[in-house]
Amino acid sequence: MQPQHQDIPQSLVYEIMDGVPIYYRGYKEVLKKNKTIQQIMPCSTLQAHINYYLTRVIIKSPLDDHYFVHTSESGLHISHNDNFGCDIALFDKTVLLPKEVTLKYATVPPTIVFEIDIRGDILNMSEESYMYKKTQKLLDFGVQKVIWITSASKKVMVATSVD
């Protein structure tokens, strides 16, 4: 029997899409007390290394003069039913103003989002469907470019809006 949403702690929520929580992969093992939340939340060393490398390249480039570089699942509140985390989000310094920097998720779109692998339990859809759906929601929110890096398949997908 599947646990009901209200029976699952908020700390196990990875993202919310269309008002439906997407839990961290391995959340069922936490509910069964076979694992702790600390065992399922961290990213792999490969994901961390890709994140580190990209962040380092961005910070050492001229992009750093124009963008705030947010890492570590930076939260985005894009609508009433959608809260996403971004592995790396580049916010234009003229858009993410001091009044926007709060204890809550960002409500303004970053210019560029990097996603490295999928850490959510997306059993109700394929990885490809999830990537396309999240990408479209980010683009609709105003993100100009979404870059997915999938370490297992060694592929990069770059998406932009078509005007």
C-alpha positions in Angstrom: 0.0 0.0 0.0 1.3 3.4 -1.0 1.7 6.1 1.7 -0.6 9.1 1.3 0.9 12.5 0.7 -0.1 13.7 4.1 1.8 10.8 5.7 5.1 11.7 4.1 7.2 14.4 5.8 7.9 17.7 3.9 11.6 17.1 4.4 11.3 14.3 1.8 9.9 16.6 -0.9 12.3 17.2 -3.7 10.1 19.4 -5.8 6.4 20.2 -6.4 5.1 20.0 -10.0 1.5 20.7 -10.8 0.7 20.7 -7.1 1.9 17.1 -6.7 5.0 16.5 -4.5 7.9 14.7 -6.1 9.9 13.0 -3.4 13.6 12.3 -3.2 14.6 8.9 -4.7 14.8 6.5 -1.9 12.1 8.1 0.2 10.3 4.8 0.7 13.4 3.4 2.3 13.3 6.3 4.7 9.6 5.7 5.5 10.5 2.0 6.2 13.3 3.2 8.4 15.9 1.3 6.3 17.7 4.6 5.5 17.9 8.1 6.9 17.0 11.2 5.0 20.7 12.1 5.1 21.5 8.9 3.1 19.2 9.8 0.2 19.4 13.6 -0.1 23.0 14.2 -1.0 24.1 14.1 -4.7 26.7 11.7 -6.0 30.4 12.6 -6.2 30.0 12.8 -10.0 27.1 15.2 -9.7 29.0 17.3 -7.2 32.1 17.3 -9.4 30.1 18.5 -12.4 28.4 21.2 -10.3 31.8 22.3 -8.9 33.4 22.4 -12.4 30.6 24.4 -14.0 30.4 26.8 -11.0 34.1 27.4 -11.1 34.1 28.0 -14.9 31.2 30.5 -14.5 32.8 32.4 -11.6 36.1 32.7 -13.5 34.4 34.0 -16.6 33.0 37.4 -17.5 29.5 35.9 -16.7 30.2 36.5 -13.0 30.1 40.2 -13.6 26.5 40.0 -14.7 25.0 37.1 -12.8 24.6 35.9 -9.3 25.5 32.2 -9.3 23.2 30.2 -7.1 24.0 26.5 -6.4 22.8 23.7 -4.2 19.2 23.2 -5.3 18.4 26.9 -5.3 14.6 27.1 -4.8 12.3 28.7 -7.4 8.6 29.4 -6.7 7.3 29.7 -10.3 3.6 29.4 -9.6 1.0 28.4 -6.9 1.5 24.7 -7.8 5.2 24.6 -8.8 8.3 24.8 -6.6 11.5 23.7 -8.2 15.1 23.3 -7.1 17.9 24.2 -9.5 21.4 22.7 -9.3 22.9 26.0 -10.7 20.9 29.1 -11.5 22.3 32.2 -13.0 20.3 35.3 -12.0 20.8 38.6 -13.8 22.0 41.1 -11.2 19.5 43.7 -12.5 16.6 41.2 -11.9 17.4 39.6 -8.6 17.3 42.8 -6.6 18.1 43.0 -2.9 14.4 43.0 -2.0 14.1 39.6 -3.8 16.8 38.0 -1.6 14.7 36.6 1.3 14.3 33.4 3.3 11.9 32.1 0.7 12.3 30.7 -2.8 13.1 33.1 -5.6 10.1 34.4 -7.4 11.9 35.9 -10.3 13.3 33.8 -13.1 17.0 33.1 -13.5 18.4 33.6 -16.9 20.1 30.2 -17.2 19.4 27.0 -15.2 21.7 24.0 -15.1 20.2 20.7 -14.0 22.5 17.7 -13.3 20.7 14.4 -13.3 17.3 13.8 -11.6 17.3 13.1 -7.9 13.5 12.9 -7.6 11.4 9.8 -7.5 9.5 10.2 -10.8 7.9 6.8 -11.1 4.8 8.3 -12.7 6.6 9.5 -15.8 9.8 8.8 -17.7 12.9 10.8 -17.1 12.5 12.3 -20.6 8.9 13.4 -19.9 10.0 14.9 -16.5 12.9 16.8 -18.1 10.7 18.2 -20.9 7.9 19.1 -18.5 10.2 20.8 -16.0 12.1 22.5 -18.8 8.9 23.9 -20.4 7.7 25.2 -17.0 11.0 26.9 -16.5 10.9 28.5 -20.0 7.3 29.6 -19.5 8.4 31.2 -16.2 10.9 33.3 -18.1 14.1 31.3 -17.9 16.0 31.9 -21.2 18.0 28.7 -21.3 17.8 25.3 -19.5 20.8 23.0 -19.7 20.4 19.3 -18.6 23.4 17.2 -18.0 22.8 13.5 -17.5 25.8 11.7 -16.2 24.5 8.1 -16.8 23.8 8.7 -20.5 26.6 11.2 -20.9 24.3 13.6 -22.7 23.6 17.3 -22.6 20.3 18.9 -23.6 20.0 22.6 -24.1 16.6 24.2 -24.4 15.6 27.7 -25.2 12.3 29.4 -26.0 11.4 29.8 -29.6 10.0 33.3 -30.2 
